[in-house]
Amino acid sequence: MSATLSGKGCVVTGAASGIGKALAEQLHAAGARLVLADIDLTRTEAAAAELPGTIALHCDVSDHASVEALAHAAAQQLGQIDLVFANAGTIVNGPLVKSTPEEFDWLMAVNLRGAWSSLTVFARALLEQDQGGRICVTASEHSLGLQHTGAGIYTASKQAVLALADVMRAELPDKVGISVFCPGLVSTGLADAVRPAFVRQPKPHQLEFSRAVQSQGMSAAQAAEAAIAGAVRGDFLIVTHPNSFAAAKRRFAEIEAAFAAQAPVGADADRYDVNRIAADLLAAQERK
């Protein structure tokens, strides 16, 4: 991997801690040239100071203009941007029926709109480069079908991230690659993430329990290693935890059973296939 990344220009968001910081450390060790970004500039600068030659920048991914500014600055600093890890994210815990509109909007602004901004802004930057590049966006095992009570808004945001990335890879030319990183439980500081005042703050016993659960997770270094290796290979889905497969399998089993009972596949299965219909209409227009 080191030879593959030596001299490459890489950008990491959410780089001040957790998986983002581990990504930065491993990319730097592999010889990459780095721009690190996070909403917490002080901690990002501290992380960058440990990695000689690394540039630290402020970025609030929930602010589209902030992501645009990051992409512009990264292009100026690195020249060629080869690999982007759109890793910034957060979480809100609690039953959906007790959620508030403010909590929903905040989490979706960071996890979903932040992912959309990062994907679209950096995709445009990579399209302008002769050599293109690759974007690896962090989703979660939640995006694969994991049902985690108490994390409904988070789960919805991560499933939507997978959807965005899936469509984007179909829309983009081959020179811009897309990967979706879907880790399971990782030992990070997500339980201690700073939340606005209007977001439910965990009670001391809840915070202690969350920390205890997260401490049992895969190390951030292991997760980062998997993300980098998958992105370098060109994988679309990058997975880390075998237990995540059970949730994905259960989800597909329910889908398969529903179709078998309600809309069985037959000879006319593509009658209402929107992609086939659109292709046929376009072909007919071209023949005129």
ROMI-978889 format. One record per residue (C-alpha): x, y, z. Coordinates in steps of 0.2 Angstrom, whole numbers, plus 2048, in hexadecimal, padded with zeros to 3 digits. Layout:
<recs>
- X/Y/Z .
...
</recs>
This chain:
<recs>
- 800/800/800 .
- 80E/80C/804 .
- 814/80C/7F2 .
- 803/80F/7EC .
- 800/81E/7F7 .
- 811/826/7F7 .
- 810/838/7F1 .
- 7FD/837/7EF .
- 7F2/846/7F4 .
- 7E5/841/801 .
- 7D8/84A/80A .
- 7CF/844/81A .
- 7C0/84C/823 .
- 7BC/848/835 .
- 7CE/846/837 .
- 7D0/84D/849 .
- 7CC/83C/851 .
- 7C7/82A/84F .
- 7C7/822/83E .
- 7CB/833/836 .
- 7DB/835/840 .
- 7E0/823/83D .
- 7DD/825/82B .
- 7E9/834/82B .
- 7F6/82B/835 .
- 7F7/81C/829 .
- 7F6/827/819 .
- 804/831/820 .
- 80E/821/824 .
- 80B/81B/812 .
- 813/82C/80B .
- 803/835/806 .
- 802/848/806 .
- 7F4/84D/812 .
- 7E7/85A/815 .
- 7DD/856/825 .
- 7CC/85F/828 .
- 7C0/85F/837 .
- 7B4/86B/83F .
- 7C0/86B/84E .
- 7CF/874/847 .
- 7D9/874/857 .
- 7D9/861/858 .
- 7DC/860/845 .
- 7EB/86B/847 .
- 7F1/860/855 .
- 7EF/850/84B .
- 7F8/858/83C .
- 806/85D/847 .
- 80A/84B/84A .
- 80B/848/837 .
- 819/853/830 .
- 814/85C/820 .
- 801/859/823 .
- 7F5/868/821 .
- 7E7/86B/82D .
- 7D7/874/827 .
- 7C6/878/82F .
- 7B7/871/827 .
- 7A5/86F/82C .
- 79E/863/820 .
- 78C/868/824 .
- 791/878/81C .
- 792/876/809 .
- 79D/886/807 .
- 7A9/87F/814 .
- 7AB/86F/80A .
- 7AE/879/7FA .
- 7BB/883/803 .
- 7C3/873/809 .
- 7C4/86C/7F7 .
- 7CB/87C/7F0 .
- 7D8/87D/7FD .
- 7DD/86B/7FC .
- 7DF/86D/7E9 .
- 7EA/87C/7EC .
- 7F5/873/7F9 .
- 7F6/862/7F1 .
- 7F5/865/7DF .
- 7EE/854/7DA .
- 7E1/84D/7E6 .
- 7E1/83A/7E5 .
- 7D7/834/7F3 .
- 7CA/83C/7FE .
- 7C3/834/80E .
- 7B3/83C/812 .
- 7B2/836/823 .
- 7AA/843/82E .
- 79A/83E/837 .
- 791/83E/848 .
- 783/835/851 .
- 774/838/85B .
- 76D/82B/867 .
- 75B/828/86D .
- 74B/821/867 .
- 744/828/857 .
- 733/82C/860 .
- 73D/838/86B .
- 747/840/85E .
- 745/853/85A .
- 745/85B/849 .
- 755/865/84E .
- 75E/855/852 .
- 759/84D/841 .
- 75E/85C/837 .
- 76F/85E/840 .
- 774/84C/83E .
- 76E/84B/82C .
- 777/85B/828 .
- 788/853/82E .
- 786/841/829 .
- 77C/842/819 .
- 77D/854/812 .
- 78F/854/818 .
- 792/844/80E .
- 789/84B/7FF .
- 793/85B/7FF .
- 7A3/851/801 .
- 79F/845/7F3 .
- 799/852/7E7 .
- 7A6/860/7EA .
- 7B5/854/7EA .
- 7AE/84B/7DB .
- 7AD/85B/7D1 .
- 7BF/85E/7D6 .
- 7C5/84D/7D1 .
- 7BC/84E/7C0 .
- 7C6/85E/7BC .
- 7D6/854/7BF .
- 7DD/849/7B0 .
- 7E1/83B/7BC .
- 7D0/83B/7C5 .
- 7D1/834/7D7 .
- 7C6/82A/7E4 .
- 7BA/82F/7F2 .
- 7B7/824/800 .
- 7A8/829/80B .
- 7A5/822/81C .
- 794/81A/81E .
- 792/80C/82B .
- 78C/7FA/82D .
- 77C/803/830 .
- 77B/807/81E .
- 77B/7F4/81A .
- 76B/7F1/824 .
- 770/7F0/836 .
- 762/7F4/841 .
- 768/7FE/850 .
- 75B/803/85C .
- 75E/814/863 .
- 768/81A/854 .
- 75A/81C/847 .
- 75F/82D/840 .
- 771/828/83F .
- 76C/818/836 .
- 761/821/829 .
- 76F/82D/826 .
- 77C/81F/822 .
- 770/816/817 .
- 76D/826/80D .
- 780/828/80C .
- 782/817/803 .
- 774/81C/7F7 .
- 77C/82C/7F3 .
- 78D/823/7EF .
- 784/815/7E5 .
- 77C/822/7DA .
- 78C/82C/7D8 .
- 796/81E/7D3 .
- 78A/81B/7C5 .
- 78A/82D/7BF .
- 79D/830/7BF .
- 7AA/82A/7B2 .
- 7B6/81D/7B7 .
- 7C4/829/7BB .
- 7BB/82E/7CB .
- 7B8/81F/7D7 .
- 7AC/81E/7E6 .
- 7AE/813/7F5 .
- 7A2/811/804 .
- 7AB/80C/814 .
- 79F/803/81F .
- 7A7/7FF/830 .
- 79F/7F7/83F .
- 7A3/7FB/851 .
- 7B3/804/852 .
- 7BB/80B/862 .
- 7BB/81E/85F .
- 7B5/82D/869 .
- 7A4/82E/860 .
- 79B/82C/870 .
- 7A3/83C/876 .
- 7A0/846/867 .
- 79B/858/86A .
- 789/85B/867 .
- 77F/86C/866 .
- 775/871/875 .
- 765/86C/86C .
- 76A/85A/86A .
- 767/84E/877 .
- 776/84C/882 .
- 779/83B/889 .
- 777/839/89C .
- 787/833/8A5 .
- 782/821/8A6 .
- 77D/821/894 .
- 78E/829/88F .
- 797/81C/89A .
- 78E/80E/892 .
- 791/815/880 .
- 7A4/816/884 .
- 7A4/805/88B .
- 79C/7FE/87B .
- 7A7/807/86F .
- 7B7/802/879 .
- 7B3/7F0/873 .
- 7B4/7F5/861 .
- 7C1/7F3/853 .
- 7CF/7FF/855 .
- 7CF/80E/84A .
- 7DF/809/843 .
- 7D8/7F9/83D .
- 7C9/801/835 .
- 7D4/80E/82D .
- 7DF/801/826 .
- 7D0/7F8/81E .
- 7C9/809/817 .
- 7DA/80D/80F .
- 7DD/7FC/808 .
- 7CB/7FB/800 .
- 7CC/80C/7F9 .
- 7DD/808/7F1 .
- 7D6/7F8/7EA .
- 7C7/801/7E3 .
- 7BA/7F9/7ED .
- 7A8/800/7ED .
- 7A3/7F9/7FD .
- 7B0/7F8/80B .
- 7AB/7ED/81A .
- 7B4/7E9/82A .
- 7A9/7DF/836 .
- 7A3/7CD/831 .
- 794/7CF/83D .
- 78D/7DD/832 .
- 78A/7D0/824 .
- 77C/7C8/82F .
- 772/7D9/82F .
- 774/7DB/81C .
- 76F/7C9/819 .
- 75F/7CB/824 .
- 75B/7DB/81A .
- 75D/7D2/809 .
- 753/7C3/80F .
- 744/7CE/813 .
- 746/7D6/802 .
- 746/7C6/7F9 .
- 738/7BF/803 .
- 72D/7CE/7FF .
- 730/7CD/7ED .
- 72D/7BA/7ED .
- 71C/7BD/7F5 .
- 716/7CE/7ED .
- 71F/7D1/7DD .
- 727/7C1/7D7 .
- 734/7C2/7C9 .
- 72D/7BD/7B8 .
- 730/7BE/7A6 .
- 72B/7D1/7A6 .
- 736/7D5/7B5 .
- 73D/7E5/7AC .
- 72C/7EC/7A6 .
- 72D/7FA/7B2 .
- 740/7FC/7B3 .
- 743/80E/7B3 .
- 755/80D/7AC .
- 74F/801/79E .
- 741/80D/79A .
- 74C/81C/799 .
- 759/813/78F .
- 74C/80E/782 .
- 744/81F/781 .
- 755/827/77F .
- 75A/81A/771 .
- 749/81E/768 .
- 74D/831/769 .
- 75E/82E/761 .
- 757/824/753 .
- 74C/832/74E .
</recs>
